[in-house]
Amino acid sequence: DFLILTRKKRDRIAPYADALTSLNIPVEVSGAGAFGESAEVEALTVLLRALADLQDAVSLIAVLRGPLFGISDQELFAFKQAGGWFSLFYNTGDAAEAPPLSRTQTALRALRQYYRWTSILPAAAALDRILEDTGYLALAATTPGGANAGNVLHAIDRVRRVTEAGGSLADAADSLEADSEAASEVESLPLEPGRTDVVRLMNLHKAKGLEAAVVFLADPAGGVA
């Protein structure tokens, strides 16, 4: 019954989608780069880069700080000050040794296992295992409408297509990054498309031919004074 329309520019939709999600209101977003600009795509892109290039410490730290592990800057600094170094080759020692591993050490050990999976499994299958191990897909599925989980599954499908065509993990990361930079619009795909108990949010171009009982024309001036 509710439809919110914005101007075509991508940055017009995100504030409304974020506000609705924060209120636990199911929302279905169409167009305006909703998929490419999602946090899920960003998280998977940096993960792929870290696993594709073991010398890429910047991407590795981004993964550690990101939603897959959520390690704070203070914890990372303490790890570095204690003589640690940001690499999958960092020796975390025997699991039976004391003292217990820090969260950073535990995350590096997990990432080393993820790298092994990418070496022996197809990329999409390795990502499936990683998402199961981290619980990230399950977390994304708890969002209203499941749009976040839809983005995760859509991203895995893109990785599958790139790697099955002979591309590397780095190529898959480039493909996902291109979605966030592309002028063309890439749809955000909810887990249950076509639901009626959601607020639909889209740009004017996408709304052609659609009807709703209540329509909001949001930000009609588009920042023009």
ZIGIWO-V968355 format. One record per residue. N is the residue number from 1. RES is the residue in one small letter. PSI is psi as a letter, one per 40 degrees, with the letter a starting at -180 (999 if undefined). OMEGA is omega in whole degrees, -180 to 180 (* if undefined). Layout:
BEGIN
N_RES_PSI_OMEGA + N_RES_PSI_OMEGA
END
This chain:
BEGIN
1_d_e_-174 + 2_f_h_-180 + 3_l_h_177 + 4_i_h_-179 + 5_l_h_177 + 6_t_i_173 + 7_r_i_-172 + 8_k_d_-174 + 9_k_h_-174 + 10_r_d_-175 + 11_d_e_178 + 12_r_d_-173 + 13_i_d_-172 + 14_a_d_-179 + 15_p_d_180 + 16_y_d_178 + 17_a_d_180 + 18_d_d_-179 + 19_a_d_179 + 20_l_d_180 + 21_t_d_180 + 22_s_d_178 + 23_l_e_180 + 24_n_f_177 + 25_i_h_180 + 26_p_h_-178 + 27_v_i_176 + 28_e_h_-175 + 29_v_h_177 + 30_s_h_173 + 31_g_a_176 + 32_a_f_177 + 33_g_f_-175 + 34_a_d_179 + 35_f_d_-176 + 36_g_d_-178 + 37_e_e_-176 + 38_s_i_179 + 39_a_d_-180 + 40_e_d_179 + 41_v_d_179 + 42_e_d_-179 + 43_a_d_-179 + 44_l_d_179 + 45_t_d_-179 + 46_v_d_176 + 47_l_d_179 + 48_l_d_180 + 49_r_d_180 + 50_a_d_-180 + 51_l_d_-179 + 52_a_d_-178 + 53_d_h_-175 + 54_l_e_176 + 55_q_e_-177 + 56_d_g_-178 + 57_a_d_-180 + 58_v_d_178 + 59_s_d_180 + 60_l_d_179 + 61_i_d_178 + 62_a_d_177 + 63_v_d_-180 + 64_l_d_-179 + 65_r_e_-172 + 66_g_a_-173 + 67_p_e_-180 + 68_l_d_-179 + 69_f_d_176 + 70_g_f_-180 + 71_i_h_-176 + 72_s_i_177 + 73_d_d_179 + 74_q_d_179 + 75_e_d_179 + 76_l_d_179 + 77_f_d_179 + 78_a_d_178 + 79_f_d_180 + 80_k_d_-180 + 81_q_d_-180 + 82_a_e_178 + 83_g_e_179 + 84_g_i_176 + 85_w_i_-170 + 86_f_g_179 + 87_s_i_176 + 88_l_e_179 + 89_f_e_-180 + 90_y_h_-177 + 91_n_h_179 + 92_t_e_176 + 93_g_a_179 + 94_d_h_-179 + 95_a_d_-178 + 96_a_e_-177 + 97_e_i_174 + 98_a_i_0 + 99_p_i_179 + 100_p_i_179 + 101_l_i_173 + 102_s_i_179 + 103_r_d_179 + 104_t_d_178 + 105_q_d_178 + 106_t_d_179 + 107_a_d_179 + 108_l_d_177 + 109_r_d_179 + 110_a_d_-180 + 111_l_d_176 + 112_r_d_177 + 113_q_d_179 + 114_y_d_178 + 115_y_d_178 + 116_r_d_179 + 117_w_d_179 + 118_t_e_-179 + 119_s_d_-174 + 120_i_e_-178 + 121_l_i_169 + 122_p_i_-173 + 123_a_d_-178 + 124_a_d_178 + 125_a_d_177 + 126_a_d_178 + 127_l_d_177 + 128_d_d_180 + 129_r_d_-179 + 130_i_d_-179 + 131_l_d_176 + 132_e_d_-178 + 133_d_d_-179 + 134_t_e_-176 + 135_g_e_-174 + 136_y_d_179 + 137_l_d_179 + 138_a_d_178 + 139_l_d_-179 + 140_a_d_-179 + 141_a_e_-179 + 142_t_e_-179 + 143_t_i_-179 + 144_p_h_179 + 145_g_e_179 + 146_g_e_-178 + 147_a_d_-179 + 148_n_d_177 + 149_a_d_176 + 150_g_d_178 + 151_n_d_179 + 152_v_d_-179 + 153_l_d_177 + 154_h_d_179 + 155_a_d_178 + 156_i_d_179 + 157_d_d_178 + 158_r_d_177 + 159_v_d_180 + 160_r_d_-178 + 161_r_d_-180 + 162_v_d_-176 + 163_t_d_178 + 164_e_d_176 + 165_a_e_177 + 166_g_e_-179 + 167_g_i_179 + 168_s_i_174 + 169_l_d_178 + 170_a_d_177 + 171_d_d_178 + 172_a_d_177 + 173_a_d_178 + 174_d_d_-179 + 175_s_d_179 + 176_l_d_179 + 177_e_d_179 + 178_a_d_178 + 179_d_d_-179 + 180_s_e_-178 + 181_e_e_-174 + 182_a_i_175 + 183_a_d_178 + 184_s_i_-175 + 185_e_h_178 + 186_v_h_-173 + 187_e_i_167 + 188_s_h_-172 + 189_l_h_178 + 190_p_i_178 + 191_l_d_-179 + 192_e_g_-179 + 193_p_i_178 + 194_g_e_178 + 195_r_i_179 + 196_t_e_-177 + 197_d_f_178 + 198_v_i_170 + 199_v_h_179 + 200_r_h_-177 + 201_l_h_-177 + 202_m_i_176 + 203_n_i_-176 + 204_l_d_-178 + 205_h_d_-178 + 206_k_e_-172 + 207_a_e_-177 + 208_k_h_177 + 209_g_e_-179 + 210_l_i_177 + 211_e_i_175 + 212_a_i_-180 + 213_a_d_-179 + 214_v_h_-179 + 215_v_h_176 + 216_f_h_173 + 217_l_g_-173 + 218_a_h_176 + 219_d_f_-173 + 220_p_d_-179 + 221_a_e_177 + 222_g_f_179 + 223_g_e_179 + 224_v_h_-178 + 225_a_999_*
END
